[in-house]
């Protein structure tokens, strides 16, 4: 969990100064988009990890209550926290999916422009179209 938190903070720091670096020409627009996408992905991974840890805590408290220990208040608090974390994870997952689709759409537009200019291959455009189609498929 601490490793995911460090990755998230590091991704935020990397993306923080990237816009300025892009404006002055040090970074490409693609690199800026990748850094911003990495922040969203790390945020989603962290939210899902928090849910997993909280589920473990709830299971532990449920077993303590079942064995007769007086931990019902703690269990109620843990379940409320789990509900909040689950909602946050769902929001982060939706945000991640939107960001990935937007990045794939931008990549497809970029590849199509490069193909028109003769700087890309048809296979690059096809690959970008396939990736976008895969991301747009409904998930179970």
Buried (B, 14 or more C-beta within 10 A) or exposed (E): EEEBEEBBEEBBEBBEEBEEBBEEEEBEEEBBBBBBBBBBBBBBBBBBBBBEEBBEBBEBBBEBBEEEEEBEEBBEEBBEBBEEBBEBBEEBBEBBBEBBBBBBBBBBEBBBEBBEEEEBEEEBBEBBBEBBEEBEEEEE
